[in-house]
Amino acid sequence: MAEFSARDPSQPAFWDERFAAGFTPWEAAVVPSEFGRWLDQAGPGAGARVLIPGCGAAYEVAALAARGCDVLAIDYSAVAVDRARIKLGAELGRRVMLADFFAFEAAPFDWIYERAFLAALPPRMWSAWAERCGRVLRPGGGLVGFFFVDEVAPEPRRGPPFAITSVELRGLLGVAFDQIADHAVAPAESAPVFAGRERWQCWRRR
Ligand SMILES: C[S@@+](CC[C@H](N)C(=O)[O-])C[C@H]1O[C@@H](n2cnc3c(N)ncnc32)[C@H](O)[C@@H]1O
């Protein structure tokens, strides 16, 4: 396995180093099928403002843009943003912005799409994440996507990816959100690092 010098996943250098080395075991490398089903059945309408925080390779941007969504994908790793822009090409690449989720100027969004972003954050940052999600979504907006859930909190908490329990997630989001969907993702549809512990969830901002 590759040796890395950056060890703190709360810093962009951690992610820059891994993207630059091509060490990205979290990547789906395709548009995840659960996401595709959601788009077809219940997803955002044309013109909906969708935020993808910690977008990495930003695989989902093209599918959202094709549906007419006003999608903004952000990542604070410059290497990730460069890669995503090259892959998406000039026009779609303009939807990818170098920005820190906790600090960028955010207009209210209709949706936040979550995949492997919460699991990238050390647990000490989770309450700030939940608070920020509530702040950047309009009332009635949705937080939807994949959550890395383990019913028994692993001790010590090692990661990334950092697993969260359902109880912890409800504690974080229950303050400002109602859960409106929750089901297990078939292990074969997850990247191996998440397989068997990934759930598709949707939370509505009150
Ligand atoms: C595990 S990767 C997931 C990438 C992508 N969501 C995916 O599904 O492939 C986590 C990503 O979150 C980004 N990230 C971590 N903290 C961030 C922050 N505060 N603001 C923006 N991006 C952040 C990292 O740079 C990295 O690209």
The ligand as an SDF file (V2000), in Angstrom:
LIG
                    3D

 27 29  0  0  0  0  0  0  0  0999 V2000
  -13.7840   10.1450    0.5240 C   0  0  0  0  0  0  0  0  0  0  0  0
  -13.7320   11.4820   -0.6020 S   0  0  0  0  0  0  0  0  0  0  0  0
  -15.3180   11.3210   -1.4030 C   0  0  0  0  0  0  0  0  0  0  0  0
  -15.3680   11.9860   -2.7450 C   0  0  0  0  0  0  0  0  0  0  0  0
  -16.6860   11.8440   -3.4900 C   0  0  0  0  0  0  0  0  0  0  0  0
  -17.8030   12.3570   -2.7230 N   0  0  0  0  0  0  0  0  0  0  0  0
  -16.9360   10.4390   -3.9200 C   0  0  0  0  0  0  0  0  0  0  0  0
  -18.0220    9.9100   -3.6350 O   0  0  0  0  0  0  0  0  0  0  0  0
  -16.0690    9.8470   -4.5850 O   0  0  0  0  0  0  0  0  0  0  0  0
  -13.9680   12.8770    0.4800 C   0  0  0  0  0  0  0  0  0  0  0  0
  -13.8050   14.1740   -0.2460 C   0  0  0  0  0  0  0  0  0  0  0  0
  -14.1900   15.2360    0.6300 O   0  0  0  0  0  0  0  0  0  0  0  0
  -13.3020   16.3120    0.4250 C   0  0  0  0  0  0  0  0  0  0  0  0
  -13.3820   17.1800    1.6280 N   0  0  0  0  0  0  0  0  0  0  0  0
  -13.0620   16.8510    2.9050 C   0  0  0  0  0  0  0  0  0  0  0  0
  -13.3040   17.8940    3.7270 N   0  0  0  0  0  0  0  0  0  0  0  0
  -13.7900   18.9010    2.9580 C   0  0  0  0  0  0  0  0  0  0  0  0
  -14.2470   20.2210    3.2210 C   0  0  0  0  0  0  0  0  0  0  0  0
  -14.2200   20.7430    4.4670 N   0  0  0  0  0  0  0  0  0  0  0  0
  -14.7080   20.9650    2.2000 N   0  0  0  0  0  0  0  0  0  0  0  0
  -14.7360   20.4580    0.9260 C   0  0  0  0  0  0  0  0  0  0  0  0
  -14.3090   19.2260    0.6120 N   0  0  0  0  0  0  0  0  0  0  0  0
  -13.8510   18.4380    1.6020 C   0  0  0  0  0  0  0  0  0  0  0  0
  -11.9580   15.6740    0.1840 C   0  0  0  0  0  0  0  0  0  0  0  0
  -11.0550   16.5260   -0.4600 O   0  0  0  0  0  0  0  0  0  0  0  0
  -12.3790   14.4700   -0.6800 C   0  0  0  0  0  0  0  0  0  0  0  0
  -12.3730   14.7720   -2.0410 O   0  0  0  0  0  0  0  0  0  0  0  0
  1  2  1  0
  2  3  1  0
  2 10  1  0
  3  4  1  0
  4  5  1  0
  5  6  1  0
  5  7  1  0
  7  8  2  0
  7  9  1  0
 10 11  1  0
 11 12  1  0
 11 26  1  0
 12 13  1  0
 13 14  1  0
 13 24  1  0
 14 15  1  0
 14 23  1  0
 15 16  2  0
 16 17  1  0
 17 18  1  0
 17 23  2  0
 18 19  1  0
 18 20  2  0
 20 21  1  0
 21 22  2  0
 22 23  1  0
 24 25  1  0
 24 26  1  0
 26 27  1  0
M  CHG  2   2   1   9  -1
M  END
$$$$
